[in-house]
């Protein structure tokens, strides 16, 4: 059994990074592997925003990621520096439920306990 850390960098509202990451994690869990953490970096931090309000016909990828991580007890971290730079997180704006602010140092320390890092840009 392999333990994975997942790094997502691409934006949640466009591109394939979130879709591909979710598919990978679902298949890894079904195959008996573990996903030890998910870290959102760069434009992926927009997913942590509690202010996302999409039309009903748009895929709610941030909510799907959140639900998957909560269901499988996977820490869902986002880079606090990237979030602050993008206005996603501040004293007035809190992250969505299930998303936890972390720094790159914490992410690096948690990587020591995983076998492989998989990156989605």
C-alpha positions in Angstrom: 0.0 0.0 0.0 1.3 3.4 -1.0 0.6 6.7 0.9 0.1 9.8 -1.3 0.2 13.5 -0.7 -1.7 15.5 -3.3 -0.7 19.0 -4.3 -3.2 21.0 -6.4 -2.1 24.3 -8.0 -4.6 25.0 -10.8 -7.8 27.1 -10.4 -11.0 25.4 -9.2 -13.2 27.2 -11.7 -11.3 26.3 -14.9 -8.9 23.7 -16.1 -8.7 20.0 -15.2 -6.5 20.0 -12.0 -9.4 19.5 -9.5 -11.2 16.9 -11.7 -8.0 15.0 -12.2 -7.0 15.2 -8.6 -10.4 14.0 -7.4 -10.4 11.0 -9.9 -6.8 10.1 -8.8 -7.7 10.2 -5.1 -10.9 8.2 -5.6 -9.1 5.5 -7.6 -6.2 5.4 -5.1 -8.6 4.8 -2.2 -10.5 2.1 -4.1 -7.2 0.4 -4.9 -6.3 0.2 -1.2 -3.8 3.1 -1.1 -4.1 6.0 1.3 -4.2 9.8 0.6 -2.5 11.4 3.7 -3.1 15.0 2.8 -4.2 17.5 0.1 -2.5 20.8 -0.2 -3.9 23.7 -2.2 -1.4 26.2 -3.5 -1.3 29.1 -5.9 -4.7 29.6 -7.6 -6.1 26.4 -6.1 -6.6 28.3 -2.8 -9.7 29.9 -4.3 -11.5 26.6 -3.5 -11.1 27.3 0.2 -13.3 30.4 -0.1 -16.6 30.2 1.8 -17.8 32.8 -0.7 -18.0 30.6 -3.8 -21.5 30.7 -5.1 -21.8 28.9 -8.5 -24.9 28.6 -10.7 -26.6 25.2 -10.3 -25.4 23.9 -13.6 -21.7 24.4 -12.7 -19.8 21.6 -11.1 -19.1 22.3 -7.4 -15.6 20.9 -7.4 -14.5 22.6 -4.1 -17.5 21.0 -2.3 -16.8 17.6 -3.9 -13.1 17.8 -2.7 -14.3 18.9 0.7 -16.8 16.1 1.0 -14.3 13.5 -0.2 -11.6 14.6 2.3 -14.1 14.7 5.2 -15.4 11.3 4.3 -12.0 9.7 4.2 -10.5 11.9 7.0 -7.9 13.4 4.8 -6.5 16.8 6.0 -7.4 19.4 3.4 -4.9 22.2 3.7 -4.5 25.4 1.8 -1.5 27.8 1.7 -2.3 30.7 3.9 0.1 33.0 2.2 -1.3 32.3 -1.3 -4.8 32.7 0.1 -4.1 36.1 1.8 -2.5 37.4 -1.4 -5.6 36.5 -3.3 -8.1 37.8 -0.7 -9.5 34.3 0.0 -8.7 34.4 3.7 -8.5 37.4 6.0 -9.8 38.6 9.4 -13.2 39.2 7.7 -13.2 36.2 5.3 -13.0 32.8 6.8 -12.3 29.5 4.9 -15.1 27.1 4.0 -15.7 24.2 6.5 -13.2 21.5 6.2 -10.4 23.6 4.8 -7.4 24.3 7.1 -4.9 27.1 6.7 -1.2 26.0 6.7 2.1 27.2 5.6 4.6 25.6 3.2 6.8 24.5 6.2 3.9 22.5 7.6 3.2 21.0 4.2 6.9 20.0 3.9 6.9 18.4 7.3 3.8 16.4 6.6 5.4 15.1 3.3 8.0 13.2 5.4 5.3 10.7 6.3 4.1 10.0 2.8 5.6 7.8 0.1 4.7 9.9 -3.0 3.7 13.4 -3.9 1.3 13.8 -6.9 1.0 17.3 -8.3 -1.9 18.7 -10.3 -1.3 22.0 -12.0 
